[in-house]
Amino acid sequence: MKAETPNSAETKNPRIMIYPSSRVLKSEEIQVVSERINDFLSDWTTHGEPLLASFKIERNQFLIIFIDEENAKAGGCSVDSLTSMIRDIDTEFGLDFLNRMKVSYIEKGETKTINLLDFKKGIKNGSIPQNIEVFDFAKETYNDYLSGFLLPLEKSWAKIYL
């Protein structure tokens, strides 16, 4: 995995945290967000111990934090500080990173993000086709992310709505 911060997560299977935006970020937003996340991660600690972490912005929409927990584990206060920083970015740019009641999927090559209730209705009434691929933001490790971040609807967490 390519390191993107000074304290980079280099373990084989780091913990990940995925924050989906409700929209694609503009290039200037990506630059500002990346700078802020780099600054934060370079000084991120847990109980005084540095946390080794990196990140990427997948598809210009999904913020993924990679955390090497071999030496120090991210916990309560450190995760709270990360959430606070993301909330600040969220407020400034209106990205909705912390809203977990949305679904992102690919339909005809285009990434779409909608409210979960609208997604359920769309699957039921057929306005959203069943041949879509759905993103899974609940992945907790890099290996899980690699094997199942984007899956066909019938193999994804959203198959319950079929």
NORQUI-V885801 format. One record per pair of residues at least 24 apart in sequence whose C-alpha atoms are under 8 Angstrom apart, sorted by the first residue. I is the first residue (numbers start at 1). J is the second residue. D is the distance in Angstrom with one decimal. If there is no record, write none. Layout:
I/J/D ; I/J/D
This chain:
3/54/6.1 ; 3/55/8.0 ; 4/38/7.8 ; 4/54/5.4 ; 4/55/6.3 ; 4/56/7.4 ; 5/38/5.7 ; 5/41/7.1 ; 5/42/6.6 ; 5/53/7.1 ; 5/54/5.3 ; 5/55/7.5 ; 6/38/7.9 ; 6/42/5.9 ; 7/41/7.1 ; 7/42/5.6 ; 7/51/7.3 ; 7/52/4.7 ; 7/53/5.7 ; 7/54/7.0 ; 8/52/5.1 ; 8/53/4.6 ; 8/54/4.8 ; 8/67/8.0 ; 8/68/7.7 ; 9/52/5.2 ; 9/53/4.4 ; 9/54/5.4 ; 9/66/6.0 ; 9/67/5.4 ; 9/68/4.6 ; 10/68/6.5 ; 11/68/5.7 ; 11/70/7.5 ; 13/68/8.0 ; 13/141/6.1 ; 13/142/5.2 ; 13/143/5.9 ; 14/66/5.9 ; 14/67/5.3 ; 14/68/4.9 ; 14/69/6.8 ; 14/141/5.7 ; 14/142/5.6 ; 15/66/5.8 ; 15/67/5.1 ; 15/68/6.5 ; 15/69/7.0 ; 15/140/5.6 ; 15/141/4.4 ; 15/142/6.3 ; 16/64/6.6 ; 16/65/5.4 ; 16/66/4.6 ; 16/67/6.1 ; 16/139/7.1 ; 16/140/5.1 ; 16/141/5.2 ; 16/142/6.2 ; 17/64/5.7 ; 17/65/5.1 ; 17/66/6.8 ; 17/139/7.5 ; 17/140/6.4 ; 18/62/6.8 ; 18/63/5.8 ; 18/64/4.6 ; 18/65/6.5 ; 18/137/5.6 ; 18/138/7.3 ; 18/139/7.5 ; 19/62/5.8 ; 19/63/5.0 ; 19/64/6.3 ; 19/97/5.1 ; 19/98/6.6 ; 19/137/7.3 ; 20/61/6.3 ; 20/62/4.4 ; 20/63/6.2 ; 20/96/7.6 ; 20/97/5.2 ; 20/98/7.6 ; 20/137/7.3 ; 21/61/5.3 ; 21/62/5.8 ; 21/63/7.6 ; 21/95/5.0 ; 21/96/5.4 ; 21/97/4.7 ; 22/61/7.6 ; 22/95/5.7 ; 22/96/5.6 ; 22/97/7.1 ; 22/102/7.8 ; 22/113/5.9 ; 22/114/7.5 ; 23/61/6.2 ; 23/95/6.6 ; 23/113/7.0 ; 24/59/7.7 ; 24/60/5.5 ; 24/61/4.7 ; 25/60/5.5 ; 25/61/5.8 ; 25/95/8.0 ; 26/60/7.8 ; 29/93/7.7 ; 30/57/7.9 ; 30/60/7.4 ; 33/89/7.0 ; 40/82/7.9 ; 40/85/7.8 ; 44/78/7.3 ; 45/78/6.4 ; 46/72/7.1 ; 46/73/7.2 ; 46/74/6.1 ; 46/75/7.0 ; 46/77/7.2 ; 46/78/5.3 ; 66/142/7.5 ; 103/134/7.7 ; 103/135/7.5 ; 104/134/6.2 ; 104/135/5.7 ; 105/132/6.6 ; 105/133/5.5 ; 105/134/4.3 ; 105/135/5.8 ; 106/132/5.7 ; 106/133/5.2 ; 106/134/6.5 ; 107/131/7.7 ; 107/132/5.2 ; 107/133/7.1 ; 108/132/7.7 ; 120/161/6.1 ; 123/161/6.7 ; 123/162/6.7 ; 124/161/7.1 ; 124/162/6.9 ; 130/154/7.8 ; 134/158/7.4
